[in-house]
Amino acid sequence: MAARFRTGWLALTATALIAFVTVGGAAPAALAHDSLRSSSPEAGSTVTELDAVSLTFSDTLLNLGGMDNAFVIQVVGPNDRYYESGCAELSGAITTAATDLGVAGEYTVRWQVVSADGHAISDSYTFDYAPAAAGTTAASGLTQPLGCGSAITPPSADAATPGSESSGPSGLLIGLLAGGGFIVLVGVAVALLIRHSRRIK
């Protein structure tokens, strides 16, 4: 009887341990936010011409019900005017917005997307614009950004911080499901252990 009890105890302990490792390892992966892998133009670079800003992320971005209004790319010039000439377009892990730059100087790209885990993530970076020809026509820009991204307010120049984010329902739901699944598995293991102990008494 003692040997059977020890065997059952070891089996149940192993089951609980496997469940912990499986669920515990899956939850952080599911909750991890996407990150910006590359951009065009690159941060800190100097360009002589530019017709679009393109951002590539680490995973396919979440397109909420086929609506792209949660995605924002703004291009702000040295005169605080806006030089994006089209709303952000989404294709898998890449989002792109057309631009029409104005005067030479430092430009700021502000972006916001929805990560695959349901969280809105945002950040900004700068690049320099130095038109090759002195006679290049400069766009006048806009005093306000285009009416894109009405569902989520894009980050402001002061509020934009690296890796800033806002909570989304999908990531929280995944975490709750993962934690609840682990608790259920442990509960089943304990119940089986008690039942087995009573049988061998």
N, C-alpha and C positions, 0 to 999 in steps of 0.2 A: 504493500500500500504506500509506504513512504517513497519508494522509487517512482511509483505512478504519480504521486503528488508532485515530486520534484520535476518529473518530465513535463507534466501539464503546466507547472509554474514557469518553466523555462520557455515552453512554446508560446504561452501567453505574453511573457515579457518580450520575447523576440518580435511577436506580432505588433505590440504597442510601440516598440522601438522603430520598427520599419515604418509604421504609420507616421510617427513623429518626424523621421528623416524625410519621408516622401512629401508630406504636407508642408512641413516647415521649410523645405528647400524650394518647393514650388511657389509658395506665397511671395517671397521676396522677388523672385524672377517675374511673377505676374504683375507685381506692383512697381517694378522698375520703370522709371520714366524714359522716354526716348531722348536722345541727345543729338545736337547738331554735329554732323560728321564733316561737312564741307560747305563752302559758300562761294558764290561767284557774284561780285568780286570777293576776294579773300579779305579778312580783317587786316587792316594796316597796309593794304596794298595801294598802288597808284594806278589809275586807269586813264587812258586817253580818250576812250569812248565807251559807252555803255547803253544798251537798249533794254536790259532786263536784269533783275536780281534773282538768283536761283539759290535755294537752300536745300541741302540733302541731309536727311535725318537717318538715325540708326535703325528705324523700323517703319513699316507702313503706317502712315498717320491715320487717325480715326476721322472718317468723314461722317458727321452726324446726320443720318437720314438723307445723304446726298446733298447736304447744304454746305457750301463753302464759306458761309458768312462767319464762321468761327476762326477763319484763317486771315491774318492781317500781315501785310508787309508795307511799311512806310519808309520813304526815303526823304530825309530832311536835309536841306542844303545849309551852307554857311550863313545864309540870310534868313534862316528859320522858315523857309517856304518848303512846300511839299512837291516832290518831283516823281512820284509814282504816277504812271499814266494808265494804269489798269489795276483791277482788283487781283488778289492772289488766286492763282489757279493751282489745283492739287492733282498730283499724279503719283499715287503710291507713297513713296517716302520723300518725294520732291515737291516743293511748292515754289512757284515762280510768279513774279509780277513785272510787268513792263515798266520801263522808266524813260524819262526824257529830261536829262540833266540840264542845269542852267550854268551859273557862273562857276569858275574854277574855285577849288577850295576843299575843305573837309566836309564829307557827307556822312550822315548817320543812318544806318539801316536798323529799324525797329521791327521785330517780328513777333508773332504769336501764332501758335498752332495747337492742335489737340493731339496729345500723345496717344499711343495705342492703348494705354491703360485708362483712358478717359479723362486725364488731367490736362488742363490748359497750361502750357509752358511758354515762357516769353523771355526775350533777351534783346540785346542791341550790340552793334559794333560799328566801327567807323572805317572809311576808306577815303583816299584823296582822289580828286578829279582834276586832271591837268590836260585839257584839250590840246591835241597836237598842233592844230592850226589856229593862229591868232584870230582868224576871221570866222571861226566856227560859230554858227548861230546858237545862242543860248536860250533855252526855254525860260519862260517867265516864272514858272512854278505856280502853286496854289497857296492861298493863305490858310486853307483848311485841308485836311486829308480827304481823299475820296470817300464816298459813302460806302465803304466796305467794312465788313466785320461788325455789323450792328448787334450781333448776338452777344459778343464779348468785347468789352472796352479794351482797346490796345494799350500797351504800356506807355506811359508818358516819359519824357526825357529824364525827369527827376526820379520817377518811380522804377524805371527799368533797372533791374539788378541781375547779374549773371545767375541763370538757373532758377529764376523766380517762377512760381507756379501757383495755381489755384486748384482747390480740390474738386474732383469730379466724382459723380456717383458710381461709375463703373469700377474704379480702383477700390473704393470703400467696400462695395458689394463683394468683390473678389476676396478681400481680406476677411470679411465676416464669414463667407462661405468656407474658406480654408480653415479658419479657427474653429468654426462649428463642426466641420467634418472631423477634425482631430479630437475634439471633445467627445463626439459620438463614438469614435473608434475606441478611445480609452474606456468609455463607459461600458461598451460591449465586452471588452477584455476583462474588466473588473467583475462584471456580472457572471461571465463564464468561469472565472476563477472561483468565485463564491459557490457557484453551483457544483463545480468539480470537487471542492473541499467538502461540501456536505455529503456528496455521494460516497466518499471514501471513509467517512467516519463510522 
